Amino acid sequence: MPQDIILETQGLTKEFRGFVAVRNVALRVRRGSIHALIGPNGAGKTTVFNLLTKFHTPTEGKILFNGTDITQEKPAQTARRGIVRSFQISAVFPQLTVLENVKIALQRKLGVEYHFWQSIAAMRKLDAPAMALLEQVGLARFAALPAGDLPYGRKRTLEIATTLALDPELLLLDEPTQGMGHEDVDRIKQLIKQVSAQRTVLMVEHNMKVVADISDTITVLQRGEVLAEGPYAEVSANPAVREAYMGVEEDA
């Protein structure tokens, strides 16, 4: 496995009671890149993410991370290796402040369970790194606000912040801009570009402007199989891709 490849799948296949959701997917994600996984609804994108994060076990095939076969690992083992999926850590505690939500995630990274009865002094040691993360994602001015009071776009930003608190080597983002207005989409797009400077990002995304603007490589799935792969200019010009996906989903 070349050193510049952080994640590779070989013949990845998942069958559910006779239905093949993913078939023979070969994925190679370069270290330090933003790699988008796109395709129409039902193409198998979420199943691939579930396989990578061990919510499903492959029927066939292998998953390699940094050259190590992690196919049979449990979700917690895979997360400890540095593969973190956004929604796994995105359960925002609405009654706690924005700052407290990030501090909980930081405690997970340190391997310390969160206790609501811990002393204020013990928790204050996490204030500085938590605030640094909020500064990074543009949420510092909301630190004292209950997370449940955040607008939707800011709440999704907080979810990314709690994910970043785990210091992932490979960050999996599942529809990071779904349901957002243009301003929030632009903010999340710039945030993804920013955080990719220190880590690798693999994302499922329907907003083709986001994909076009920030992705280094795009893999297109159709009916569970890889239809095409390459930079946006190449993939978007592919007649098979335009027929299967671009023309249908471009305005979604």
GUTORDREN-730873 format. One record per residue (C-alpha): x negated, y, z negated; residue number from 1; residue in one letter. Coordinates in pm, whole numbers, plus 50000, padded with zeros to 5 digits. Example, Ala and Ser with C-alpha at 12.3 -4.5 7.8 and 13.67 -1.06 7.14 Angstrom:
BEGIN
{{48770; 49550; 49220}; 1; a};
{{48633; 49894; 49286}; 2; s};
This chain:
BEGIN
{{50000; 50000; 50000}; 1; m};
{{49833; 50328; 50110}; 2; p};
{{49757; 50572; 49829}; 3; q};
{{49974; 50842; 49982}; 4; d};
{{50283; 50616; 49960}; 5; i};
{{50442; 50637; 49615}; 6; i};
{{50752; 50427; 49689}; 7; l};
{{50807; 50151; 49941}; 8; e};
{{51090; 49908; 50002}; 9; t};
{{51046; 49595; 50209}; 10; q};
{{51349; 49420; 50359}; 11; g};
{{51572; 49567; 50089}; 12; l};
{{51913; 49398; 50111}; 13; t};
{{52217; 49399; 49883}; 14; k};
{{52521; 49179; 49934}; 15; e};
{{52844; 49204; 49733}; 16; f};
{{53057; 48888; 49765}; 17; r};
{{52992; 48853; 50135}; 18; g};
{{52980; 49225; 50215}; 19; f};
{{52631; 49348; 50304}; 20; v};
{{52605; 49705; 50175}; 21; a};
{{52233; 49744; 50250}; 22; v};
{{52046; 49538; 50505}; 23; r};
{{51670; 49512; 50555}; 24; n};
{{51592; 49872; 50455}; 25; v};
{{51224; 49963; 50488}; 26; a};
{{51161; 50293; 50314}; 27; l};
{{50822; 50461; 50267}; 28; r};
{{50814; 50779; 50060}; 29; v};
{{50496; 50986; 50073}; 30; r};
{{50354; 51122; 49750}; 31; r};
{{50425; 51492; 49702}; 32; g};
{{50695; 51507; 49971}; 33; s};
{{51066; 51584; 49980}; 34; i};
{{51232; 51283; 50145}; 35; h};
{{51603; 51300; 50228}; 36; a};
{{51829; 50998; 50261}; 37; l};
{{52131; 51086; 50473}; 38; i};
{{52417; 50914; 50650}; 39; g};
{{52796; 50911; 50676}; 40; p};
{{53013; 50797; 50387}; 41; n};
{{52972; 50424; 50332}; 42; g};
{{52626; 50417; 50492}; 43; a};
{{52466; 50264; 50181}; 44; g};
{{52287; 50568; 50033}; 45; k};
{{52422; 50527; 49681}; 46; t};
{{52355; 50153; 49689}; 47; t};
{{51991; 50222; 49780}; 48; v};
{{51965; 50463; 49485}; 49; f};
{{52126; 50204; 49256}; 50; n};
{{51874; 49944; 49374}; 51; l};
{{51579; 50179; 49319}; 52; l};
{{51693; 50261; 48966}; 53; t};
{{51789; 49899; 48887}; 54; k};
{{52161; 49939; 48846}; 55; f};
{{52180; 49669; 49112}; 56; h};
{{51947; 49378; 49176}; 57; t};
{{51849; 49324; 49540}; 58; p};
{{51980; 49014; 49713}; 59; t};
{{51657; 49013; 49912}; 60; e};
{{51351; 49231; 49950}; 61; g};
{{51101; 49416; 49733}; 62; k};
{{51057; 49757; 49572}; 63; i};
{{50702; 49880; 49523}; 64; l};
{{50611; 50183; 49312}; 65; f};
{{50249; 50297; 49320}; 66; n};
{{50167; 49959; 49470}; 67; g};
{{50331; 49760; 49189}; 68; t};
{{50625; 49529; 49253}; 69; d};
{{50903; 49659; 49026}; 70; i};
{{51190; 49468; 49192}; 71; t};
{{51287; 49267; 48884}; 72; q};
{{51233; 49535; 48622}; 73; e};
{{51509; 49666; 48396}; 74; k};
{{51631; 50028; 48435}; 75; p};
{{51448; 50143; 48121}; 76; a};
{{51119; 49993; 48242}; 77; q};
{{51151; 50169; 48575}; 78; t};
{{51233; 50500; 48407}; 79; a};
{{50925; 50469; 48186}; 80; r};
{{50714; 50436; 48500}; 81; r};
{{50829; 50784; 48599}; 82; g};
{{51124; 50718; 48832}; 83; i};
{{51412; 50930; 48708}; 84; v};
{{51750; 50981; 48873}; 85; r};
{{51930; 51307; 48814}; 86; s};
{{52266; 51172; 48700}; 87; f};
{{52102; 50935; 48448}; 88; q};
{{52003; 51233; 48236}; 89; i};
{{52280; 51465; 48345}; 90; s};
{{52528; 51397; 48066}; 91; a};
{{52530; 51755; 47941}; 92; v};
{{52646; 51794; 47581}; 93; f};
{{52903; 52074; 47628}; 94; p};
{{52920; 52180; 47263}; 95; q};
{{52543; 52212; 47229}; 96; l};
{{52351; 52508; 47362}; 97; t};
{{52158; 52501; 47687}; 98; v};
{{51834; 52502; 47487}; 99; l};
{{51947; 52214; 47265}; 100; e};
{{52033; 52002; 47570}; 101; n};
{{51679; 52038; 47703}; 102; v};
{{51533; 51963; 47360}; 103; k};
{{51724; 51634; 47350}; 104; i};
{{51570; 51536; 47684}; 105; a};
{{51224; 51634; 47557}; 106; l};
{{51275; 51407; 47257}; 107; q};
{{51347; 51116; 47491}; 108; r};
{{51020; 51182; 47669}; 109; k};
{{50841; 51173; 47333}; 110; l};
{{51014; 50846; 47245}; 111; g};
{{51192; 51003; 46949}; 112; v};
{{51561; 50949; 46890}; 113; e};
{{51773; 51258; 46853}; 114; y};
{{51920; 51303; 46505}; 115; h};
{{52165; 51582; 46443}; 116; f};
{{52051; 51593; 46080}; 117; w};
{{51686; 51655; 46154}; 118; q};
{{51537; 51958; 45984}; 119; s};
{{51535; 52286; 46172}; 120; i};
{{51157; 52300; 46134}; 121; a};
{{51116; 51959; 46299}; 122; a};
{{51327; 52065; 46595}; 123; m};
{{51162; 52406; 46637}; 124; r};
{{50842; 52249; 46767}; 125; k};
{{51035; 52171; 47086}; 126; l};
{{51154; 52529; 47135}; 127; d};
{{50850; 52646; 47331}; 128; a};
{{50837; 52360; 47586}; 129; p};
{{51217; 52370; 47621}; 130; a};
{{51213; 52743; 47689}; 131; m};
{{50930; 52696; 47938}; 132; a};
{{51150; 52451; 48130}; 133; l};
{{51445; 52690; 48121}; 134; l};
{{51220; 52966; 48254}; 135; e};
{{51112; 52734; 48535}; 136; q};
{{51469; 52670; 48646}; 137; v};
{{51599; 53023; 48584}; 138; g};
{{51818; 52943; 48284}; 139; l};
{{51624; 53112; 48004}; 140; a};
{{51882; 53389; 47961}; 141; r};
{{52150; 53124; 47902}; 142; f};
{{51950; 52940; 47632}; 143; a};
{{52190; 53022; 47346}; 144; a};
{{52507; 52963; 47548}; 145; l};
{{52707; 52642; 47494}; 146; p};
{{52637; 52420; 47794}; 147; a};
{{53007; 52370; 47851}; 148; g};
{{53046; 52743; 47922}; 149; d};
{{52803; 52741; 48214}; 150; l};
{{52943; 52783; 48565}; 151; p};
{{52930; 52464; 48772}; 152; y};
{{52617; 52554; 48967}; 153; g};
{{52426; 52652; 48652}; 154; r};
{{52539; 52330; 48486}; 155; k};
{{52387; 52130; 48770}; 156; r};
{{52069; 52333; 48728}; 157; t};
{{52067; 52237; 48359}; 158; l};
{{52100; 51873; 48460}; 159; e};
{{51789; 51907; 48675}; 160; i};
{{51610; 52076; 48384}; 161; a};
{{51690; 51787; 48150}; 162; t};
{{51561; 51549; 48416}; 163; t};
{{51240; 51749; 48454}; 164; l};
{{51197; 51730; 48076}; 165; a};
{{51114; 51363; 48124}; 166; l};
{{50824; 51468; 48349}; 167; d};
{{50914; 51227; 48632}; 168; p};
{{50661; 51128; 48894}; 169; e};
{{50942; 51046; 49137}; 170; l};
{{51262; 51248; 49105}; 171; l};
{{51577; 51101; 49261}; 172; l};
{{51846; 51361; 49322}; 173; l};
{{52194; 51237; 49408}; 174; d};
{{52390; 51507; 49597}; 175; e};
{{52226; 51798; 49408}; 176; p};
{{52430; 52070; 49587}; 177; t};
{{52765; 51894; 49604}; 178; q};
{{53060; 52124; 49532}; 179; g};
{{52850; 52441; 49514}; 180; m};
{{52899; 52782; 49670}; 181; g};
{{52635; 52935; 49898}; 182; h};
{{52457; 53126; 49622}; 183; e};
{{52423; 52819; 49400}; 184; d};
{{52316; 52605; 49697}; 185; v};
{{52035; 52849; 49776}; 186; d};
{{51927; 52852; 49412}; 187; r};
{{51916; 52471; 49388}; 188; i};
{{51740; 52446; 49724}; 189; k};
{{51463; 52678; 49607}; 190; q};
{{51441; 52492; 49276}; 191; l};
{{51393; 52158; 49451}; 192; i};
{{51123; 52312; 49669}; 193; k};
{{50955; 52455; 49360}; 194; q};
{{50953; 52136; 49154}; 195; v};
{{50830; 51929; 49448}; 196; s};
{{50492; 52102; 49416}; 197; a};
{{50413; 51878; 49117}; 198; q};
{{50611; 51565; 49201}; 199; r};
{{50782; 51362; 49472}; 200; t};
{{51152; 51411; 49546}; 201; v};
{{51385; 51159; 49708}; 202; l};
{{51734; 51298; 49753}; 203; m};
{{52071; 51201; 49892}; 204; v};
{{52224; 51516; 50040}; 205; e};
{{52514; 51597; 50274}; 206; h};
{{52436; 51967; 50323}; 207; n};
{{52240; 51954; 50647}; 208; m};
{{52109; 52309; 50608}; 209; k};
{{51946; 52208; 50281}; 210; v};
{{51806; 51894; 50443}; 211; v};
{{51673; 52091; 50740}; 212; a};
{{51518; 52365; 50527}; 213; d};
{{51326; 52164; 50269}; 214; i};
{{51287; 51800; 50376}; 215; s};
{{50954; 51669; 50501}; 216; d};
{{51100; 51336; 50611}; 217; t};
{{51456; 51219; 50670}; 218; i};
{{51582; 50861; 50673}; 219; t};
{{51922; 50812; 50833}; 220; v};
{{52134; 50517; 50723}; 221; l};
{{52429; 50374; 50913}; 222; q};
{{52628; 50073; 50791}; 223; r};
{{52352; 49992; 50543}; 224; g};
{{52068; 49990; 50795}; 225; e};
{{51802; 50244; 50889}; 226; v};
{{51911; 50417; 51209}; 227; l};
{{51626; 50667; 51239}; 228; a};
{{51346; 50830; 51042}; 229; e};
{{51123; 51132; 51088}; 230; g};
{{51117; 51512; 51051}; 231; p};
{{51444; 51700; 51090}; 232; y};
{{51374; 51826; 51443}; 233; a};
{{51313; 51473; 51564}; 234; e};
{{51598; 51308; 51379}; 235; v};
{{51857; 51574; 51463}; 236; s};
{{51776; 51538; 51833}; 237; a};
{{51822; 51161; 51829}; 238; n};
{{52139; 51081; 52032}; 239; p};
{{52226; 50783; 51812}; 240; a};
{{52201; 50998; 51500}; 241; v};
{{52407; 51278; 51650}; 242; r};
{{52679; 51031; 51744}; 243; e};
{{52678; 50845; 51413}; 244; a};
{{52627; 51131; 51173}; 245; y};
{{52538; 51484; 51272}; 246; m};
{{52846; 51560; 51476}; 247; g};
{{53075; 51425; 51205}; 248; v};
{{52909; 51549; 50891}; 249; e};
{{52736; 51867; 51001}; 250; e};
{{53005; 52095; 50863}; 251; d};
{{53062; 51892; 50546}; 252; a};
